């Protein structure tokens, strides 16, 4: 927003703050909604449920409680980012490697059970 105020092309560009905030907040809402939908669908498939709707309220409660307890103010949020976020991010980013490892083990066990020699 500060960079938009420094632009001196026209007078109306200096007053774009409300528009930029509206677009930004709408995009954040869409992003959170998409990731929440994705998480519910993945959990429904993981638990082999035919209907995903029973998970929505409980997952929403978990997300809200985690967001409230994770950071009560900016200082605690900064502390989370400095100390525990790198470990958490490393664990989350290593999930595809875990899937690859499990797939490799499954193929090896399947191959071993078909061909016992």
Secondary structure by P-SEA (a helix, b strand, c coil): cccccccccccccccaaaaaaaaaaaaaaaaaaaaaaaaaaaaaaaacccccccaaaaaaaaaaaaaaaacccaaaaaaaaaccaaaaaaaaaaaaaaaaaaaaaaaaaaaaaaccc
